[in-house]
Amino acid sequence: MPPKPAASAGGKVQATVPVLASLDLAETLRFYTRHLGFDPLLEMDNYLILQRDGCELHFWPCTERHIAENTSCYVRADTEALHADFTARGLQLAPPVVQPWGMKEMFVIDPHGNLLKFGEPA
């Protein structure tokens, strides 16, 4: 059996950043800023970067809805606080639920079909 590789001798991983499909970047910008409280970091014709509380989401233009509808990301967060914030911003959401795997989770599906799961240890 070959030896296990040593822990990274180079730089450390600092973050993961989901890159999600958008059928309309302007609509994505409106939804995420209005309903989810994200702020724009970069707005271009062919790319969008949004952030909230140090969390970044990137978006690329896509014409195939099935790509977005089969894409998701998991965001570690205070689900009760976000649920209160998102519903105050007009979203109709089910409250967070404790899952059998020990996470308290809620989800949002954006206008293009991307699934965002928000979770925290229960």
Secondary structure, 3 states (H helix, E strand, C coil): CCCCCCCCCCCCCCCCCCEEEECCHHHHHHHHHHHHCCEEEEEECCEEEEEECCEEEEEEECCCHHHHHCCEEEEECCHHHHHHHHHHCCCCCCCCEECCCCEEEEEEECCCCCEEEEEEEC
